[in-house]
Amino acid sequence: MIRADFTRSLNRLQSELVILGKLVEEAVEKSVSSLKDRDLETSRVVIAEDDVIDLKRFELEDQCVHLVATQQPLATDLRTIITVLHVSVELERIGDYAEGIAKISLMMGNEPPLKPLIDIPRMANCSIDMMHRGMDALIRAIDAEEDVESIKQDALKVCDDDDEVDNLYDQVYRELLLFMMQDPQAIQRATYLLWVAHNLERIADRATNIAERVIYLVTGSLSKVNASRY
């Protein structure tokens, strides 16, 4: 009976984490879309909805602490709870970056971007995809219904894809720097886009952290995370 209650609690924890992941993914998508379309009202919605993401993260943290305190889980169960705890924090921080992009959009007001947004949406799409695949691998790892090696390889692929976002960021940085050098009056608008690109680069880093937590969950060792990547 006790084990059945614990299993139900873990399942509830997993469901709440999935909900948080979807909220965060939507926040990133809406923030970049509102920036590109100059949709200031949607930017305001993203900012307001960040409070929901924060609350969900704190609720998950409370549940994790309660399970550890009352059930004293061991081995895989404990790793699962620790992983959920860490991933909820990563997701909440990604939500903060989405909120930051929405705030930058409001700072830009009705002024059009310095240049057509091409690489920044590409950065966003890649970062969102990394986060989505990392969360998918995590849920599969928690369900423990699939080959561990397959899950680990999918998580490693997420980590490897961070290089693509970094390369896009470098490209955006160089291009915007050139705009600044050629026209000092463009500095402010270029800076806004640099802030956006930086936030997206950090989202990809957080998605990488999620994937690394998946590797920890399936291998049981933090030291094997970097060993698997290099």
C-alpha positions as CSV (number, residue, x, y, z in Angstrom):
1,M,0.0,0.0,0.0
2,I,2.8,2.4,0.9
3,R,4.6,1.6,-2.4
4,A,1.4,2.2,-4.3
5,D,1.0,5.6,-2.7
6,F,4.6,6.5,-3.5
7,T,4.1,5.4,-7.2
8,R,1.0,7.6,-7.5
9,S,3.0,10.5,-6.0
10,L,5.8,10.0,-8.6
11,N,3.3,9.8,-11.4
12,R,1.7,13.0,-10.2
13,L,5.1,14.6,-10.0
14,Q,5.8,13.6,-13.6
15,S,2.5,14.9,-14.8
16,E,3.1,18.3,-13.2
17,L,6.6,18.5,-14.7
18,V,5.1,17.8,-18.1
19,I,2.6,20.7,-17.6
20,L,5.5,23.0,-16.5
21,G,7.5,22.0,-19.6
22,K,4.6,22.9,-21.9
23,L,4.0,26.2,-20.2
24,V,7.6,27.1,-20.6
25,E,7.8,26.0,-24.2
26,E,4.7,28.1,-25.1
27,A,6.2,31.1,-23.3
28,V,9.4,30.9,-25.4
29,E,7.4,30.5,-28.6
30,K,5.1,33.4,-27.8
31,S,7.9,35.7,-26.7
32,V,9.8,35.3,-30.0
33,S,6.7,35.5,-32.1
34,S,5.6,38.7,-30.4
35,L,9.0,40.2,-30.9
36,K,9.0,39.3,-34.6
37,D,5.4,40.4,-35.2
38,R,5.8,43.5,-32.9
39,D,2.8,42.2,-31.0
40,L,3.1,44.1,-27.7
41,E,-0.1,42.7,-26.2
42,T,1.2,39.1,-26.5
43,S,4.5,40.3,-24.9
44,R,2.5,41.6,-21.9
45,V,0.7,38.2,-21.7
46,V,4.1,36.3,-21.6
47,I,5.2,38.6,-18.8
48,A,2.0,38.1,-16.8
49,E,2.0,34.3,-17.3
50,D,5.5,34.0,-15.9
51,D,4.0,34.1,-12.4
52,V,2.1,30.9,-13.3
53,I,5.4,29.2,-14.2
54,D,7.1,30.4,-11.0
55,L,4.2,29.1,-8.9
56,K,4.2,25.7,-10.7
57,R,8.0,25.3,-10.1
58,F,7.6,26.1,-6.3
59,E,4.7,23.6,-6.1
60,L,6.9,20.9,-7.7
61,E,9.8,21.7,-5.3
62,D,7.4,21.4,-2.3
63,Q,6.2,18.0,-3.6
64,C,9.8,16.8,-4.1
65,V,10.8,17.8,-0.6
66,H,7.7,16.2,0.9
67,L,8.4,12.9,-0.8
68,V,12.0,12.8,0.3
69,A,11.0,13.7,3.9
70,T,8.1,11.3,4.2
71,Q,9.1,8.3,2.0
72,Q,12.9,8.3,2.3
73,P,13.4,7.0,-1.2
74,L,16.5,5.2,-2.3
75,A,18.4,4.4,-5.5
76,T,16.4,5.1,-8.7
77,D,13.4,6.6,-6.9
78,L,15.7,9.2,-5.2
79,R,17.5,10.0,-8.4
80,T,14.1,10.6,-10.1
81,I,13.0,13.0,-7.4
82,I,16.4,14.8,-7.5
83,T,16.2,15.0,-11.3
84,V,12.6,16.4,-11.2
85,L,13.7,19.0,-8.7
86,H,16.7,20.2,-10.8
87,V,14.7,20.1,-14.1
88,S,11.9,22.2,-12.6
89,V,14.5,24.9,-11.7
90,E,15.9,24.8,-15.3
91,L,12.5,25.2,-16.7
92,E,11.6,28.1,-14.4
93,R,14.8,29.8,-15.5
94,I,13.9,29.2,-19.2
95,G,10.6,30.9,-18.4
96,D,12.5,33.8,-17.0
97,Y,14.5,34.2,-20.3
98,A,11.2,34.1,-22.2
99,E,9.9,36.8,-20.0
100,G,13.1,38.8,-20.6
101,I,12.6,38.6,-24.4
102,A,9.0,39.9,-23.9
103,K,10.2,42.8,-21.8
104,I,12.8,43.6,-24.5
105,S,9.9,43.6,-27.0
106,L,8.1,46.2,-24.9
107,M,11.2,48.3,-24.6
108,M,11.4,48.4,-28.4
109,G,7.8,49.6,-28.5
110,N,6.4,50.1,-32.0
111,E,9.8,50.7,-33.5
112,P,10.7,48.0,-36.0
113,P,13.7,45.8,-35.4
114,L,17.0,46.9,-36.8
115,K,16.9,44.1,-39.4
116,P,14.6,41.3,-40.6
117,L,14.7,38.6,-37.9
118,I,16.1,35.4,-39.5
119,D,18.8,33.9,-37.3
120,I,17.1,34.8,-34.0
121,P,13.9,32.8,-34.9
122,R,16.3,30.0,-36.0
123,M,18.0,30.1,-32.6
124,A,14.5,30.0,-30.9
125,N,13.4,27.0,-32.9
126,C,16.5,25.1,-32.2
127,S,16.4,25.9,-28.5
128,I,12.8,25.0,-28.2
129,D,13.4,21.7,-30.0
130,M,16.3,20.9,-27.7
131,M,14.2,21.5,-24.7
132,H,11.3,19.5,-26.1
133,R,13.5,16.5,-26.9
134,G,15.3,16.7,-23.5
135,M,11.9,16.6,-21.7
136,D,10.8,13.7,-23.9
137,A,13.9,11.8,-23.0
138,L,13.3,12.6,-19.4
139,I,9.8,11.3,-19.3
140,R,10.9,8.1,-21.1
141,A,13.6,7.7,-18.5
142,I,11.2,8.1,-15.6
143,D,8.8,5.6,-17.2
144,A,11.7,3.1,-17.5
145,E,10.0,1.4,-20.4
146,E,12.8,1.8,-22.9
147,D,16.4,0.8,-23.5
148,V,18.6,3.0,-21.3
149,E,21.3,3.4,-24.0
150,S,18.7,4.7,-26.5
151,I,17.6,7.4,-24.0
152,K,21.1,8.3,-23.2
153,Q,22.0,8.7,-26.9
154,D,19.0,11.0,-27.5
155,A,20.0,13.1,-24.5
156,L,23.6,13.3,-25.8
157,K,22.3,14.5,-29.2
158,V,20.5,17.4,-27.4
159,C,23.8,18.3,-25.7
160,D,25.6,18.2,-29.1
161,D,23.0,20.5,-30.7
162,D,23.9,23.3,-28.3
163,D,26.9,24.0,-30.7
164,E,24.4,25.0,-33.4
165,V,22.8,27.6,-31.2
166,D,26.2,28.9,-30.1
167,N,27.2,29.2,-33.8
168,L,24.1,31.1,-34.6
169,Y,24.7,33.4,-31.6
170,D,28.2,34.2,-32.8
171,Q,26.8,34.9,-36.2
172,V,24.2,37.3,-34.8
173,Y,26.7,38.9,-32.6
174,R,29.1,39.7,-35.4
175,E,26.4,41.0,-37.7
176,L,25.0,43.3,-35.0
177,L,28.4,44.5,-34.1
178,L,29.0,45.5,-37.7
179,F,25.7,47.5,-37.7
180,M,26.9,49.3,-34.6
181,M,30.3,50.2,-36.2
182,Q,28.7,51.4,-39.4
183,D,25.9,53.5,-37.8
184,P,26.2,54.6,-34.1
185,Q,22.5,55.5,-34.2
186,A,21.8,51.8,-34.6
187,I,23.5,50.9,-31.3
188,Q,20.4,50.8,-29.1
189,R,18.3,48.7,-31.5
190,A,21.2,46.4,-32.1
191,T,21.7,46.0,-28.3
192,Y,18.1,45.0,-27.9
193,L,18.6,42.2,-30.4
194,L,21.8,41.1,-28.8
195,W,20.0,40.8,-25.5
196,V,17.4,38.6,-27.2
197,A,20.1,36.4,-28.8
198,H,21.8,36.1,-25.4
199,N,18.6,34.9,-23.8
200,L,18.1,32.3,-26.5
201,E,21.6,31.1,-26.2
202,R,21.0,30.6,-22.4
203,I,17.8,28.7,-23.1
204,A,19.8,26.3,-25.1
205,D,22.3,26.0,-22.3
206,R,19.4,25.2,-19.9
207,A,18.0,22.6,-22.3
208,T,21.5,21.0,-22.3
209,N,21.4,20.9,-18.5
210,I,18.1,19.1,-18.7
211,A,19.6,16.5,-21.1
212,E,22.6,16.1,-18.8
213,R,20.1,15.4,-15.9
214,V,18.6,12.6,-18.0
215,I,22.0,11.0,-18.4
216,Y,22.4,11.2,-14.7
217,L,19.0,9.6,-14.1
218,V,19.7,6.6,-16.4
219,T,23.4,6.1,-15.4
220,G,23.2,6.9,-11.7
221,S,26.4,9.0,-11.9
222,L,27.1,12.6,-12.4
223,S,30.7,11.9,-13.4
224,K,29.4,9.8,-16.4
225,V,27.6,12.9,-17.8
226,N,30.8,14.6,-19.1
227,A,32.5,11.2,-19.7
228,S,29.7,10.4,-22.1
229,R,30.0,13.7,-24.0
230,Y,33.8,13.9,-24.4
